[in-house]
Amino acid sequence: GLPPVLMVVGAADVLLHDNLAMAARLSAAGVDVDLRVYPDAPHGFTGHPTPMARAALEDIEDWLVRHLGSA
């Protein structure tokens, strides 16, 4: 009964494997999981002014609009 989940993680994140494991467990429990792994991105990469961060933030916004509607 959980809602859809968007997981955004960098491929160079120290918590990548934890995120992969969580996504697998959620999916196994029937949760609609959208896992996005961004290449060469470290932990917290979305907080930095980089092209990769901008791309991820745009992806997050698009996902939210699709699942929640526009604000």
mmCIF file of the N, C-alpha and C atoms, coordinates in Angstrom:
data_MODEL
# 
_entry.id   MODEL 
# 
loop_
_atom_site.group_PDB 
_atom_site.id 
_atom_site.type_symbol 
_atom_site.label_atom_id 
_atom_site.label_alt_id 
_atom_site.label_comp_id 
_atom_site.label_asym_id 
_atom_site.label_entity_id 
_atom_site.label_seq_id 
_atom_site.pdbx_PDB_ins_code 
_atom_site.Cartn_x 
_atom_site.Cartn_y 
_atom_site.Cartn_z 
_atom_site.occupancy 
_atom_site.B_iso_or_equiv 
_atom_site.pdbx_formal_charge 
_atom_site.auth_seq_id 
_atom_site.auth_comp_id 
_atom_site.auth_asym_id 
_atom_site.auth_atom_id 
_atom_site.pdbx_PDB_model_num 
ATOM 1   N N  . GLY A 1 1  ? 0.792  -1.207 0.000   1.00 0.00 ? 1  GLY A N  1 
ATOM 2   C CA . GLY A 1 1  ? 0.000  0.000  0.000   1.00 0.00 ? 1  GLY A CA 1 
ATOM 3   C C  . GLY A 1 1  ? 0.830  1.266  0.000   1.00 0.00 ? 1  GLY A C  1 
ATOM 4   N N  . LEU A 1 2  ? 2.126  1.158  -0.266  1.00 0.00 ? 2  LEU A N  1 
ATOM 5   C CA . LEU A 1 2  ? 2.952  2.368  -0.284  1.00 0.00 ? 2  LEU A CA 1 
ATOM 6   C C  . LEU A 1 2  ? 2.809  3.090  -1.621  1.00 0.00 ? 2  LEU A C  1 
ATOM 7   N N  . PRO A 1 3  ? 3.009  4.417  -1.621  1.00 0.00 ? 3  PRO A N  1 
ATOM 8   C CA . PRO A 1 3  ? 2.930  5.179  -2.869  1.00 0.00 ? 3  PRO A CA 1 
ATOM 9   C C  . PRO A 1 3  ? 4.165  4.926  -3.736  1.00 0.00 ? 3  PRO A C  1 
ATOM 10  N N  . PRO A 1 4  ? 4.129  5.376  -4.997  1.00 0.00 ? 4  PRO A N  1 
ATOM 11  C CA . PRO A 1 4  ? 5.309  5.253  -5.857  1.00 0.00 ? 4  PRO A CA 1 
ATOM 12  C C  . PRO A 1 4  ? 6.496  5.990  -5.238  1.00 0.00 ? 4  PRO A C  1 
ATOM 13  N N  . VAL A 1 5  ? 7.694  5.496  -5.532  1.00 0.00 ? 5  VAL A N  1 
ATOM 14  C CA . VAL A 1 5  ? 8.919  6.060  -4.959  1.00 0.00 ? 5  VAL A CA 1 
ATOM 15  C C  . VAL A 1 5  ? 9.893  6.417  -6.076  1.00 0.00 ? 5  VAL A C  1 
ATOM 16  N N  . LEU A 1 6  ? 10.442 7.614  -6.008  1.00 0.00 ? 6  LEU A N  1 
ATOM 17  C CA . LEU A 1 6  ? 11.537 8.019  -6.885  1.00 0.00 ? 6  LEU A CA 1 
ATOM 18  C C  . LEU A 1 6  ? 12.798 8.035  -6.045  1.00 0.00 ? 6  LEU A C  1 
ATOM 19  N N  . MET A 1 7  ? 13.807 7.310  -6.485  1.00 0.00 ? 7  MET A N  1 
ATOM 20  C CA . MET A 1 7  ? 15.089 7.292  -5.792  1.00 0.00 ? 7  MET A CA 1 
ATOM 21  C C  . MET A 1 7  ? 16.138 7.863  -6.735  1.00 0.00 ? 7  MET A C  1 
ATOM 22  N N  . VAL A 1 8  ? 16.841 8.898  -6.271  1.00 0.00 ? 8  VAL A N  1 
ATOM 23  C CA . VAL A 1 8  ? 17.873 9.566  -7.054  1.00 0.00 ? 8  VAL A CA 1 
ATOM 24  C C  . VAL A 1 8  ? 19.189 9.387  -6.320  1.00 0.00 ? 8  VAL A C  1 
ATOM 25  N N  . VAL A 1 9  ? 20.171 8.789  -7.001  1.00 0.00 ? 9  VAL A N  1 
ATOM 26  C CA . VAL A 1 9  ? 21.454 8.516  -6.352  1.00 0.00 ? 9  VAL A CA 1 
ATOM 27  C C  . VAL A 1 9  ? 22.562 8.633  -7.393  1.00 0.00 ? 9  VAL A C  1 
ATOM 28  N N  . GLY A 1 10 ? 23.709 9.060  -6.937  1.00 0.00 ? 10 GLY A N  1 
ATOM 29  C CA . GLY A 1 10 ? 24.867 9.141  -7.818  1.00 0.00 ? 10 GLY A CA 1 
ATOM 30  C C  . GLY A 1 10 ? 25.620 7.827  -7.848  1.00 0.00 ? 10 GLY A C  1 
ATOM 31  N N  . ALA A 1 11 ? 26.213 7.529  -8.986  1.00 0.00 ? 11 ALA A N  1 
ATOM 32  C CA . ALA A 1 11 ? 26.980 6.287  -9.122  1.00 0.00 ? 11 ALA A CA 1 
ATOM 33  C C  . ALA A 1 11 ? 28.215 6.283  -8.222  1.00 0.00 ? 11 ALA A C  1 
ATOM 34  N N  . ALA A 1 12 ? 28.697 7.469  -7.841  1.00 0.00 ? 12 ALA A N  1 
ATOM 35  C CA . ALA A 1 12 ? 29.862 7.562  -6.955  1.00 0.00 ? 12 ALA A CA 1 
ATOM 36  C C  . ALA A 1 12 ? 29.460 7.830  -5.504  1.00 0.00 ? 12 ALA A C  1 
ATOM 37  N N  . ASP A 1 13 ? 28.185 7.718  -5.198  1.00 0.00 ? 13 ASP A N  1 
ATOM 38  C CA . ASP A 1 13 ? 27.685 7.947  -3.840  1.00 0.00 ? 13 ASP A CA 1 
ATOM 39  C C  . ASP A 1 13 ? 28.139 6.806  -2.935  1.00 0.00 ? 13 ASP A C  1 
ATOM 40  N N  . VAL A 1 14 ? 28.615 7.156  -1.740  1.00 0.00 ? 14 VAL A N  1 
ATOM 41  C CA . VAL A 1 14 ? 29.042 6.122  -0.794  1.00 0.00 ? 14 VAL A CA 1 
ATOM 42  C C  . VAL A 1 14 ? 27.868 5.251  -0.347  1.00 0.00 ? 14 VAL A C  1 
ATOM 43  N N  . LEU A 1 15 ? 26.647 5.731  -0.538  1.00 0.00 ? 15 LEU A N  1 
ATOM 44  C CA . LEU A 1 15 ? 25.455 4.977  -0.146  1.00 0.00 ? 15 LEU A CA 1 
ATOM 45  C C  . LEU A 1 15 ? 24.760 4.324  -1.341  1.00 0.00 ? 15 LEU A C  1 
ATOM 46  N N  . LEU A 1 16 ? 25.438 4.229  -2.476  1.00 0.00 ? 16 LEU A N  1 
ATOM 47  C CA . LEU A 1 16 ? 24.831 3.641  -3.673  1.00 0.00 ? 16 LEU A CA 1 
ATOM 48  C C  . LEU A 1 16 ? 24.293 2.243  -3.397  1.00 0.00 ? 16 LEU A C  1 
ATOM 49  N N  . HIS A 1 17 ? 25.103 1.385  -2.803  1.00 0.00 ? 17 HIS A N  1 
ATOM 50  C CA . HIS A 1 17 ? 24.672 -0.003 -2.583  1.00 0.00 ? 17 HIS A CA 1 
ATOM 51  C C  . HIS A 1 17 ? 23.497 -0.084 -1.623  1.00 0.00 ? 17 HIS A C  1 
ATOM 52  N N  . ASP A 1 18 ? 23.453 0.802  -0.640  1.00 0.00 ? 18 ASP A N  1 
ATOM 53  C CA . ASP A 1 18 ? 22.298 0.844  0.263   1.00 0.00 ? 18 ASP A CA 1 
ATOM 54  C C  . ASP A 1 18 ? 21.035 1.236  -0.503  1.00 0.00 ? 18 ASP A C  1 
ATOM 55  N N  . ASN A 1 19 ? 21.162 2.209  -1.400  1.00 0.00 ? 19 ASN A N  1 
ATOM 56  C CA . ASN A 1 19 ? 20.024 2.637  -2.213  1.00 0.00 ? 19 ASN A CA 1 
ATOM 57  C C  . ASN A 1 19 ? 19.563 1.525  -3.144  1.00 0.00 ? 19 ASN A C  1 
ATOM 58  N N  . LEU A 1 20 ? 20.505 0.817  -3.747  1.00 0.00 ? 20 LEU A N  1 
ATOM 59  C CA . LEU A 1 20 ? 20.143 -0.302 -4.626  1.00 0.00 ? 20 LEU A CA 1 
ATOM 60  C C  . LEU A 1 20 ? 19.405 -1.388 -3.854  1.00 0.00 ? 20 LEU A C  1 
ATOM 61  N N  . ALA A 1 21 ? 19.883 -1.680 -2.646  1.00 0.00 ? 21 ALA A N  1 
ATOM 62  C CA . ALA A 1 21 ? 19.235 -2.690 -1.810  1.00 0.00 ? 21 ALA A CA 1 
ATOM 63  C C  . ALA A 1 21 ? 17.830 -2.240 -1.409  1.00 0.00 ? 21 ALA A C  1 
ATOM 64  N N  . MET A 1 22 ? 17.684 -0.960 -1.057  1.00 0.00 ? 22 MET A N  1 
ATOM 65  C CA . MET A 1 22 ? 16.366 -0.457 -0.674  1.00 0.00 ? 22 MET A CA 1 
ATOM 66  C C  . MET A 1 22 ? 15.406 -0.512 -1.854  1.00 0.00 ? 22 MET A C  1 
ATOM 67  N N  . ALA A 1 23 ? 15.882 -0.134 -3.028  1.00 0.00 ? 23 ALA A N  1 
ATOM 68  C CA . ALA A 1 23 ? 15.029 -0.183 -4.217  1.00 0.00 ? 23 ALA A CA 1 
ATOM 69  C C  . ALA A 1 23 ? 14.583 -1.618 -4.498  1.00 0.00 ? 23 ALA A C  1 
ATOM 70  N N  . ALA A 1 24 ? 15.489 -2.559 -4.354  1.00 0.00 ? 24 ALA A N  1 
ATOM 71  C CA . ALA A 1 24 ? 15.147 -3.962 -4.590  1.00 0.00 ? 24 ALA A CA 1 
ATOM 72  C C  . ALA A 1 24 ? 14.104 -4.451 -3.593  1.00 0.00 ? 24 ALA A C  1 
ATOM 73  N N  . ARG A 1 25 ? 14.255 -4.078 -2.338  1.00 0.00 ? 25 ARG A N  1 
ATOM 74  C CA . ARG A 1 25 ? 13.298 -4.527 -1.315  1.00 0.00 ? 25 ARG A CA 1 
ATOM 75  C C  . ARG A 1 25 ? 11.929 -3.893 -1.522  1.00 0.00 ? 25 ARG A C  1 
ATOM 76  N N  . LEU A 1 26 ? 11.912 -2.605 -1.875  1.00 0.00 ? 26 LEU A N  1 
ATOM 77  C CA . LEU A 1 26 ? 10.640 -1.943 -2.144  1.00 0.00 ? 26 LEU A CA 1 
ATOM 78  C C  . LEU A 1 26 ? 9.941  -2.595 -3.340  1.00 0.00 ? 26 LEU A C  1 
ATOM 79  N N  . SER A 1 27 ? 10.703 -2.832 -4.389  1.00 0.00 ? 27 SER A N  1 
ATOM 80  C CA . SER A 1 27 ? 10.144 -3.450 -5.587  1.00 0.00 ? 27 SER A CA 1 
ATOM 81  C C  . SER A 1 27 ? 9.601  -4.846 -5.275  1.00 0.00 ? 27 SER A C  1 
ATOM 82  N N  . ALA A 1 28 ? 10.344 -5.624 -4.491  1.00 0.00 ? 28 ALA A N  1 
ATOM 83  C CA . ALA A 1 28 ? 9.903  -6.964 -4.115  1.00 0.00 ? 28 ALA A CA 1 
ATOM 84  C C  . ALA A 1 28 ? 8.611  -6.923 -3.303  1.00 0.00 ? 28 ALA A C  1 
ATOM 85  N N  . ALA A 1 29 ? 8.396  -5.802 -2.607  1.00 0.00 ? 29 ALA A N  1 
ATOM 86  C CA . ALA A 1 29 ? 7.177  -5.641 -1.808  1.00 0.00 ? 29 ALA A CA 1 
ATOM 87  C C  . ALA A 1 29 ? 6.020  -5.084 -2.643  1.00 0.00 ? 29 ALA A C  1 
ATOM 88  N N  . GLY A 1 30 ? 6.255  -4.909 -3.950  1.00 0.00 ? 30 GLY A N  1 
ATOM 89  C CA . GLY A 1 30 ? 5.187  -4.449 -4.826  1.00 0.00 ? 30 GLY A CA 1 
ATOM 90  C C  . GLY A 1 30 ? 5.100  -2.947 -5.005  1.00 0.00 ? 30 GLY A C  1 
ATOM 91  N N  . VAL A 1 31 ? 6.082  -2.230 -4.515  1.00 0.00 ? 31 VAL A N  1 
ATOM 92  C CA . VAL A 1 31 ? 6.078  -0.775 -4.643  1.00 0.00 ? 31 VAL A CA 1 
ATOM 93  C C  . VAL A 1 31 ? 6.593  -0.402 -6.028  1.00 0.00 ? 31 VAL A C  1 
ATOM 94  N N  . ASP A 1 32 ? 5.960  0.599  -6.639  1.00 0.00 ? 32 ASP A N  1 
ATOM 95  C CA . ASP A 1 32 ? 6.405  1.130  -7.928  1.00 0.00 ? 32 ASP A CA 1 
ATOM 96  C C  . ASP A 1 32 ? 7.626  2.012  -7.665  1.00 0.00 ? 32 ASP A C  1 
ATOM 97  N N  . VAL A 1 33 ? 8.814  1.506  -8.006  1.00 0.00 ? 33 VAL A N  1 
ATOM 98  C CA . VAL A 1 33 ? 10.077 2.208  -7.728  1.00 0.00 ? 33 VAL A CA 1 
ATOM 99  C C  . VAL A 1 33 ? 10.693 2.684  -9.030  1.00 0.00 ? 33 VAL A C  1 
ATOM 100 N N  . ASP A 1 34 ? 11.038 3.958  -9.065  1.00 0.00 ? 34 ASP A N  1 
ATOM 101 C CA . ASP A 1 34 ? 11.769 4.540  -10.188 1.00 0.00 ? 34 ASP A CA 1 
ATOM 102 C C  . ASP A 1 34 ? 13.147 4.913  -9.644  1.00 0.00 ? 34 ASP A C  1 
ATOM 103 N N  . LEU A 1 35 ? 14.138 4.086  -9.948  1.00 0.00 ? 35 LEU A N  1 
ATOM 104 C CA . LEU A 1 35 ? 15.503 4.293  -9.459  1.00 0.00 ? 35 LEU A CA 1 
ATOM 105 C C  . LEU A 1 35 ? 16.314 4.964  -10.555 1.00 0.00 ? 35 LEU A C  1 
ATOM 106 N N  . ARG A 1 36 ? 16.883 6.120  -10.242 1.00 0.00 ? 36 ARG A N  1 
ATOM 107 C CA . ARG A 1 36 ? 17.710 6.863  -11.197 1.00 0.00 ? 36 ARG A CA 1 
ATOM 108 C C  . ARG A 1 36 ? 19.121 6.974  -10.635 1.00 0.00 ? 36 ARG A C  1 
ATOM 109 N N  . VAL A 1 37 ? 20.075 6.404  -11.344 1.00 0.00 ? 37 VAL A N  1 
ATOM 110 C CA . VAL A 1 37 ? 21.486 6.453  -10.942 1.00 0.00 ? 37 VAL A CA 1 
ATOM 111 C C  . VAL A 1 37 ? 22.208 7.349  -11.938 1.00 0.00 ? 37 VAL A C  1 
ATOM 112 N N  . TYR A 1 38 ? 22.821 8.410  -11.417 1.00 0.00 ? 38 TYR A N  1 
ATOM 113 C CA . TYR A 1 38 ? 23.489 9.405  -12.258 1.00 0.00 ? 38 TYR A CA 1 
ATOM 114 C C  . TYR A 1 38 ? 24.991 9.146  -12.264 1.00 0.00 ? 38 TYR A C  1 
ATOM 115 N N  . PRO A 1 39 ? 25.587 9.048  -13.462 1.00 0.00 ? 39 PRO A N  1 
ATOM 116 C CA . PRO A 1 39 ? 27.002 8.669  -13.585 1.00 0.00 ? 39 PRO A CA 1 
ATOM 117 C C  . PRO A 1 39 ? 27.948 9.667  -12.927 1.00 0.00 ? 39 PRO A C  1 
ATOM 118 N N  . ASP A 1 40 ? 28.977 9.114  -12.265 1.00 0.00 ? 40 ASP A N  1 
ATOM 119 C CA . ASP A 1 40 ? 30.062 9.906  -11.655 1.00 0.00 ? 40 ASP A CA 1 
ATOM 120 C C  . ASP A 1 40 ? 29.583 10.945 -10.649 1.00 0.00 ? 40 ASP A C  1 
ATOM 121 N N  . ALA A 1 41 ? 28.376 10.817 -10.143 1.00 0.00 ? 41 ALA A N  1 
ATOM 122 C CA . ALA A 1 41 ? 27.832 11.792 -9.204  1.00 0.00 ? 41 ALA A CA 1 
ATOM 123 C C  . ALA A 1 41 ? 28.043 11.303 -7.766  1.00 0.00 ? 41 ALA A C  1 
ATOM 124 N N  . PRO A 1 42 ? 28.565 12.192 -6.898  1.00 0.00 ? 42 PRO A N  1 
ATOM 125 C CA . PRO A 1 42 ? 28.795 11.825 -5.494  1.00 0.00 ? 42 PRO A CA 1 
ATOM 126 C C  . PRO A 1 42 ? 27.541 12.027 -4.646  1.00 0.00 ? 42 PRO A C  1 
ATOM 127 N N  . HIS A 1 43 ? 27.643 11.672 -3.381  1.00 0.00 ? 43 HIS A N  1 
ATOM 128 C CA . HIS A 1 43 ? 26.564 11.885 -2.418  1.00 0.00 ? 43 HIS A CA 1 
ATOM 129 C C  . HIS A 1 43 ? 26.247 13.385 -2.355  1.00 0.00 ? 43 HIS A C  1 
ATOM 130 N N  . GLY A 1 44 ? 24.977 13.720 -2.378  1.00 0.00 ? 44 GLY A N  1 
ATOM 131 C CA . GLY A 1 44 ? 24.559 15.117 -2.260  1.00 0.00 ? 44 GLY A CA 1 
ATOM 132 C C  . GLY A 1 44 ? 24.771 15.939 -3.522  1.00 0.00 ? 44 GLY A C  1 
ATOM 133 N N  . PHE A 1 45 ? 24.955 15.281 -4.663  1.00 0.00 ? 45 PHE A N  1 
ATOM 134 C CA . PHE A 1 45 ? 25.295 16.003 -5.887  1.00 0.00 ? 45 PHE A CA 1 
ATOM 135 C C  . PHE A 1 45 ? 24.222 16.990 -6.328  1.00 0.00 ? 45 PHE A C  1 
ATOM 136 N N  . THR A 1 46 ? 22.982 16.770 -5.955  1.00 0.00 ? 46 THR A N  1 
ATOM 137 C CA . THR A 1 46 ? 21.918 17.677 -6.405  1.00 0.00 ? 46 THR A CA 1 
ATOM 138 C C  . THR A 1 46 ? 21.994 19.047 -5.732  1.00 0.00 ? 46 THR A C  1 
ATOM 139 N N  . GLY A 1 47 ? 22.813 19.174 -4.720  1.00 0.00 ? 47 GLY A N  1 
ATOM 140 C CA . GLY A 1 47 ? 22.967 20.458 -4.046  1.00 0.00 ? 47 GLY A CA 1 
ATOM 141 C C  . GLY A 1 47 ? 24.074 21.326 -4.622  1.00 0.00 ? 47 GLY A C  1 
ATOM 142 N N  . HIS A 1 48 ? 24.657 20.882 -5.716  1.00 0.00 ? 48 HIS A N  1 
ATOM 143 C CA . HIS A 1 48 ? 25.764 21.631 -6.323  1.00 0.00 ? 48 HIS A CA 1 
ATOM 144 C C  . HIS A 1 48 ? 25.353 22.145 -7.696  1.00 0.00 ? 48 HIS A C  1 
ATOM 145 N N  . PRO A 1 49 ? 25.891 23.294 -8.099  1.00 0.00 ? 49 PRO A N  1 
ATOM 146 C CA . PRO A 1 49 ? 25.515 23.888 -9.390  1.00 0.00 ? 49 PRO A CA 1 
ATOM 147 C C  . PRO A 1 49 ? 26.254 23.237 -10.565 1.00 0.00 ? 49 PRO A C  1 
ATOM 148 N N  . THR A 1 50 ? 25.862 22.019 -10.897 1.00 0.00 ? 50 THR A N  1 
ATOM 149 C CA . THR A 1 50 ? 26.500 21.292 -11.994 1.00 0.00 ? 50 THR A CA 1 
ATOM 150 C C  . THR A 1 50 ? 25.439 20.879 -13.015 1.00 0.00 ? 50 THR A C  1 
ATOM 151 N N  . PRO A 1 51 ? 25.854 20.605 -14.240 1.00 0.00 ? 51 PRO A N  1 
ATOM 152 C CA . PRO A 1 51 ? 24.881 20.131 -15.234 1.00 0.00 ? 51 PRO A CA 1 
ATOM 153 C C  . PRO A 1 51 ? 24.181 18.839 -14.797 1.00 0.00 ? 51 PRO A C  1 
ATOM 154 N N  . MET A 1 52 ? 24.907 17.935 -14.149 1.00 0.00 ? 52 MET A N  1 
ATOM 155 C CA . MET A 1 52 ? 24.308 16.680 -13.703 1.00 0.00 ? 52 MET A CA 1 
ATOM 156 C C  . MET A 1 52 ? 23.238 16.950 -12.641 1.00 0.00 ? 52 MET A C  1 
ATOM 157 N N  . ALA A 1 53 ? 23.520 17.866 -11.726 1.00 0.00 ? 53 ALA A N  1 
ATOM 158 C CA . ALA A 1 53 ? 22.542 18.216 -10.701 1.00 0.00 ? 53 ALA A CA 1 
ATOM 159 C C  . ALA A 1 53 ? 21.302 18.838 -11.330 1.00 0.00 ? 53 ALA A C  1 
ATOM 160 N N  . ARG A 1 54 ? 21.496 19.734 -12.284 1.00 0.00 ? 54 ARG A N  1 
ATOM 161 C CA . ARG A 1 54 ? 20.348 20.347 -12.956 1.00 0.00 ? 54 ARG A CA 1 
ATOM 162 C C  . ARG A 1 54 ? 19.505 19.291 -13.659 1.00 0.00 ? 54 ARG A C  1 
ATOM 163 N N  . ALA A 1 55 ? 20.157 18.341 -14.320 1.00 0.00 ? 55 ALA A N  1 
ATOM 164 C CA . ALA A 1 55 ? 19.430 17.266 -15.002 1.00 0.00 ? 55 ALA A CA 1 
ATOM 165 C C  . ALA A 1 55 ? 18.622 16.444 -14.000 1.00 0.00 ? 55 ALA A C  1 
ATOM 166 N N  . ALA A 1 56 ? 19.233 16.108 -12.872 1.00 0.00 ? 56 ALA A N  1 
ATOM 167 C CA . ALA A 1 56 ? 18.535 15.323 -11.851 1.00 0.00 ? 56 ALA A CA 1 
ATOM 168 C C  . ALA A 1 56 ? 17.359 16.099 -11.274 1.00 0.00 ? 56 ALA A C  1 
ATOM 169 N N  . LEU A 1 57 ? 17.550 17.378 -11.000 1.00 0.00 ? 57 LEU A N  1 
ATOM 170 C CA . LEU A 1 57 ? 16.471 18.186 -10.443 1.00 0.00 ? 57 LEU A CA 1 
ATOM 171 C C  . LEU A 1 57 ? 15.323 18.333 -11.438 1.00 0.00 ? 57 LEU A C  1 
ATOM 172 N N  . GLU A 1 58 ? 15.631 18.433 -12.716 1.00 0.00 ? 58 GLU A N  1 
ATOM 173 C CA . GLU A 1 58 ? 14.580 18.465 -13.733 1.00 0.00 ? 58 GLU A CA 1 
ATOM 174 C C  . GLU A 1 58 ? 13.843 17.134 -13.781 1.00 0.00 ? 58 GLU A C  1 
ATOM 175 N N  . ASP A 1 59 ? 14.582 16.033 -13.667 1.00 0.00 ? 59 ASP A N  1 
ATOM 176 C CA . ASP A 1 59 ? 13.950 14.711 -13.637 1.00 0.00 ? 59 ASP A CA 1 
ATOM 177 C C  . ASP A 1 59 ? 13.026 14.567 -12.432 1.00 0.00 ? 59 ASP A C  1 
ATOM 178 N N  . ILE A 1 60 ? 13.470 15.066 -11.291 1.00 0.00 ? 60 ILE A N  1 
ATOM 179 C CA . ILE A 1 60 ? 12.655 15.006 -10.067 1.00 0.00 ? 60 ILE A CA 1 
ATOM 180 C C  . ILE A 1 60 ? 11.376 15.807 -10.259 1.00 0.00 ? 60 ILE A C  1 
ATOM 181 N N  . GLU A 1 61 ? 11.513 17.019 -10.799 1.00 0.00 ? 61 GLU A N  1 
ATOM 182 C CA . GLU A 1 61 ? 10.332 17.857 -11.018 1.00 0.00 ? 61 GLU A CA 1 
ATOM 183 C C  . GLU A 1 61 ? 9.359  17.186 -11.989 1.00 0.00 ? 61 GLU A C  1 
ATOM 184 N N  . ASP A 1 62 ? 9.871  16.630 -13.081 1.00 0.00 ? 62 ASP A N  1 
ATOM 185 C CA . ASP A 1 62 ? 9.013  15.935 -14.043 1.00 0.00 ? 62 ASP A CA 1 
ATOM 186 C C  . ASP A 1 62 ? 8.291  14.766 -13.385 1.00 0.00 ? 62 ASP A C  1 
ATOM 187 N N  . TRP A 1 63 ? 8.994  14.007 -12.570 1.00 0.00 ? 63 TRP A N  1 
ATOM 188 C CA . TRP A 1 63 ? 8.411  12.850 -11.892 1.00 0.00 ? 63 TRP A CA 1 
ATOM 189 C C  . TRP A 1 63 ? 7.288  13.315 -10.957 1.00 0.00 ? 63 TRP A C  1 
ATOM 190 N N  . LEU A 1 64 ? 7.557  14.371 -10.198 1.00 0.00 ? 64 LEU A N  1 
ATOM 191 C CA . LEU A 1 64 ? 6.555  14.882 -9.261  1.00 0.00 ? 64 LEU A CA 1 
ATOM 192 C C  . LEU A 1 64 ? 5.311  15.378 -9.998  1.00 0.00 ? 64 LEU A C  1 
ATOM 193 N N  . VAL A 1 65 ? 5.503  16.077 -11.105 1.00 0.00 ? 65 VAL A N  1 
ATOM 194 C CA . VAL A 1 65 ? 4.356  16.566 -11.877 1.00 0.00 ? 65 VAL A CA 1 
ATOM 195 C C  . VAL A 1 65 ? 3.541  15.385 -12.410 1.00 0.00 ? 65 VAL A C  1 
ATOM 196 N N  . ARG A 1 66 ? 4.224  14.337 -12.901 1.00 0.00 ? 66 ARG A N  1 
ATOM 197 C CA . ARG A 1 66 ? 3.504  13.167 -13.418 1.00 0.00 ? 66 ARG A CA 1 
ATOM 198 C C  . ARG A 1 66 ? 2.711  12.462 -12.317 1.00 0.00 ? 66 ARG A C  1 
ATOM 199 N N  . HIS A 1 67 ? 3.257  12.419 -11.105 1.00 0.00 ? 67 HIS A N  1 
ATOM 200 C CA . HIS A 1 67 ? 2.607  11.669 -10.037 1.00 0.00 ? 67 HIS A CA 1 
ATOM 201 C C  . HIS A 1 67 ? 1.688  12.495 -9.146  1.00 0.00 ? 67 HIS A C  1 
ATOM 202 N N  . LEU A 1 68 ? 1.944  13.801 -9.078  1.00 0.00 ? 68 LEU A N  1 
ATOM 203 C CA . LEU A 1 68 ? 1.142  14.646 -8.187  1.00 0.00 ? 68 LEU A CA 1 
ATOM 204 C C  . LEU A 1 68 ? 0.373  15.733 -8.915  1.00 0.00 ? 68 LEU A C  1 
ATOM 205 N N  . GLY A 1 69 ? 0.726  15.977 -10.165 1.00 0.00 ? 69 GLY A N  1 
ATOM 206 C CA . GLY A 1 69 ? 0.108  17.061 -10.914 1.00 0.00 ? 69 GLY A CA 1 
ATOM 207 C C  . GLY A 1 69 ? 0.880  18.357 -10.725 1.00 0.00 ? 69 GLY A C  1 
ATOM 208 N N  . SER A 1 70 ? 0.547  19.346 -11.518 1.00 0.00 ? 70 SER A N  1 
ATOM 209 C CA . SER A 1 70 ? 1.258  20.627 -11.425 1.00 0.00 ? 70 SER A CA 1 
ATOM 210 C C  . SER A 1 70 ? 0.790  21.399 -10.202 1.00 0.00 ? 70 SER A C  1 
ATOM 211 N N  . ALA A 1 71 ? 1.679  22.245 -9.728  1.00 0.00 ? 71 ALA A N  1 
ATOM 212 C CA . ALA A 1 71 ? 1.372  23.021 -8.508  1.00 0.00 ? 71 ALA A CA 1 
ATOM 213 C C  . ALA A 1 71 ? 0.492  24.205 -8.798  1.00 0.00 ? 71 ALA A C  1 
# 
